[in-house]
Amino acid sequence: MPNARQIRLARVLAPQAKLALALTLGLGLAGCGGMPTNTALYSVKQPVVERTNMTLDVATTTAGLPISEQQRLNGWFETMDLRYGDRIAIENPGQNPAVANAISDLAARYGLMLSATAPVTSGFLQPGQARVVITRATASVPGCPDWSAKSDMNYNNATSPGYGCAINSNLAAMIADPQDLLEGKKGASETVIATSNKAISTYREMAPTGKDGLQDAGTAATGGGN
């Protein structure tokens, strides 16, 4: 039989034991808070494409763009680091083809063509002005890297929260034209495959350099006097 001292000690330790048990259960549940839940084999970390419109208003004339405006526009293209993947469009209220041709010639220096339609931008154009719009797309993977999982336990047999971050982030960083992630290329007259096949056919059909034989090369000997 327990004596009075043992009974008093048990009563004192009972609340402490309950508190220790509650803390242990709390820590265990906290460790499960970051448990993965995606049981599929696809990654929820996918690239996201964002577009940014940059504009420049230029003064126009009936003859097109003055030389000073052409120089200003070309300087703007250089400052914006115009490159492959950018889209160029013009908002030309006067519908002057000379303006479109002048801007198209400047864009062609960078290997770009004008888009058929211009995106909607803010601000009003004054009479005698046209707006040049550069649309630039960037790709990124939001939420990467993801180290939110706090435990190695995986009762759901799921992939880790950061699954797919590495390969999709590399894809977003290396893609030359981010809009290719949204839709494939649409060639106006021929596809990329046809273009590459044309280069291969030209190489194969080209006549060998030695087809007509080698040319006779005369030799001349020269000697020094004694």
C-alpha positions in Angstrom: 0.0 0.0 0.0 1.4 3.5 -0.9 2.0 5.7 2.1 0.8 9.3 2.4 4.1 10.7 1.0 3.9 8.6 -2.1 0.3 9.7 -2.7 1.2 13.4 -2.4 4.1 13.0 -4.9 1.9 11.2 -7.4 -0.6 14.1 -7.2 2.1 16.6 -7.8 3.6 14.7 -10.8 0.3 13.9 -12.5 -0.2 17.4 -14.1 3.5 17.5 -15.2 3.1 14.2 -16.9 0.0 15.4 -18.8 1.8 18.5 -19.9 4.8 16.5 -21.1 2.4 14.2 -23.1 0.7 17.2 -24.6 4.0 18.7 -25.7 5.1 15.5 -27.3 1.9 15.1 -29.3 2.1 18.8 -30.3 5.7 18.4 -31.6 4.7 15.3 -33.5 1.8 17.1 -35.2 4.0 20.1 -36.0 6.4 17.8 -37.8 3.5 16.6 -40.0 2.5 20.1 -41.0 4.7 20.3 -44.0 3.9 16.8 -45.3 3.7 16.6 -49.1 0.2 16.1 -50.5 0.7 15.9 -54.3 0.3 12.2 -55.1 0.5 12.7 -58.9 3.6 12.4 -61.0 3.3 15.9 -62.5 4.9 18.9 -61.0 2.7 21.7 -59.6 5.7 24.1 -60.1 5.1 25.2 -63.6 6.6 28.1 -65.6 4.6 31.3 -65.7 4.9 33.7 -68.6 4.5 37.4 -67.9 4.3 40.2 -70.6 5.5 43.8 -70.3 4.6 46.5 -72.7 7.1 49.4 -73.3 6.0 52.3 -75.4 7.5 55.3 -77.2 5.5 58.0 -79.0 7.1 59.4 -82.1 6.3 62.4 -84.3 5.1 61.6 -87.8 4.7 63.5 -91.1 3.0 62.6 -94.3 6.3 61.3 -95.6 6.7 58.9 -92.6 9.2 59.5 -89.8 11.7 62.4 -89.9 15.4 61.4 -89.7 15.6 62.8 -86.1 12.7 60.6 -85.0 14.2 57.6 -86.7 17.5 58.2 -84.9 15.5 58.6 -81.6 13.6 55.4 -82.2 16.7 53.4 -83.1 18.4 54.7 -79.9 15.4 53.5 -77.9 15.7 50.1 -79.5 19.3 49.9 -78.5 18.6 51.1 -74.9 15.8 48.5 -74.6 18.2 45.8 -75.8 15.8 44.7 -78.5 16.3 41.0 -79.1 14.8 37.8 -80.3 11.5 37.0 -78.7 10.3 40.7 -78.5 7.2 41.7 -80.3 7.0 45.1 -82.0 3.7 46.8 -82.9 2.6 50.3 -83.8 -0.4 52.3 -83.0 -0.8 54.4 -86.0 -4.1 56.4 -85.9 -3.4 58.1 -89.2 -3.0 54.7 -91.0 0.0 56.2 -92.9 1.8 53.3 -94.6 5.0 55.4 -94.8 5.2 55.4 -91.0 4.7 51.7 -90.8 7.4 51.1 -93.4 9.9 53.3 -91.6 9.4 51.6 -88.3 9.4 48.2 -90.0 12.8 49.0 -91.6 14.3 49.9 -88.3 12.9 46.7 -86.6 14.3 44.6 -89.5 17.8 45.7 -88.5 17.3 43.6 -85.3 15.8 40.7 -87.2 12.2 41.4 -86.0 9.0 42.0 -87.8 6.0 44.1 -86.9 3.0 42.4 -85.3 -0.4 42.7 -87.0 -2.1 44.3 -84.0 -0.9 46.5 -81.1 -1.7 45.7 -77.5 -3.9 48.2 -75.5 -1.8 50.8 -73.7 -2.5 53.7 -71.5 -2.4 57.3 -72.5 -3.7 59.3 -75.5 -1.8 60.1 -78.7 -1.6 63.6 -79.9 -2.4 64.4 -83.6 0.6 63.7 -85.8 2.0 61.0 -83.4 2.4 57.2 -83.6 3.1 54.8 -80.7 5.7 52.1 -81.0 5.1 49.2 -78.5 7.7 46.6 -77.5 6.1 43.5 -75.8 8.6 41.5 -73.9 7.8 38.2 -72.3 9.6 36.6 -69.3 9.3 33.2 -67.8 9.8 32.1 -64.2 8.6 29.5 -61.8 6.9 31.1 -58.8 7.5 29.5 -55.4 10.8 27.8 -56.3 12.8 26.6 -54.5 10.3 25.2 -52.1 11.7 23.7 -48.8 8.4 23.9 -46.9 8.4 20.2 -46.0 9.7 20.0 -42.4 9.6 16.2 -42.0 10.9 13.1 -43.9 7.6 11.3 -43.1 5.5 10.9 -46.2 2.3 9.0 -45.4 0.6 10.2 -48.6 3.3 8.7 -50.9 3.5 12.1 -52.5 6.2 14.1 -54.3 8.1 16.7 -52.4 6.9 20.3 -52.5 9.9 21.3 -54.6 9.5 18.6 -57.1 10.0 20.0 -60.6 11.6 23.2 -59.5 15.0 22.4 -60.9 14.1 21.3 -64.4 11.3 23.9 -64.9 13.4 26.8 -63.6 16.2 25.8 -66.0 13.7 25.6 -68.9 12.3 29.1 -68.0 15.8 30.5 -67.8 17.0 29.0 -71.1 14.0 29.4 -73.4 14.8 31.9 -76.1 11.2 33.0 -76.6 9.1 32.6 -73.5 5.9 32.7 -75.5 6.9 29.4 -77.0 5.8 28.0 -73.7 2.3 29.1 -74.4 2.0 28.3 -78.1 4.2 26.9 -80.8 5.7 28.9 -83.7 3.3 29.8 -86.5 5.2 30.3 -89.7 3.7 32.6 -92.3 4.8 30.7 -95.4 6.9 27.7 -94.2 7.5 25.9 -91.0 10.8 25.7 -89.1 11.1 22.1 -90.3 10.7 23.2 -93.9 13.4 25.8 -93.4 15.9 23.4 -92.0 15.1 20.8 -94.7 15.8 23.5 -97.3 19.3 24.0 -95.9 20.0 20.3 -95.8 18.8 19.9 -99.4 21.0 22.7 -100.6 24.0 21.1 -98.9 23.3 17.7 -100.4 22.5 18.9 -103.9 25.5 21.2 -104.1 28.1 20.0 -106.7 31.3 18.7 -105.2 34.3 21.0 -105.5 36.3 18.4 -107.4 33.6 17.5 -109.9 35.4 19.1 -112.9 38.8 17.8 -111.9 41.7 19.5 -110.4 43.3 22.5 -112.1 46.9 22.1 -113.3 49.2 24.1 -111.2 52.4 25.1 -112.8 55.6 25.0 -110.8 58.5 27.3 -111.3 61.9 26.7 -109.9 64.1 29.5 -108.9 67.7 29.3 -107.9 70.3 31.6 -106.6 73.5 32.6 -108.4 76.9 31.6 -107.3 
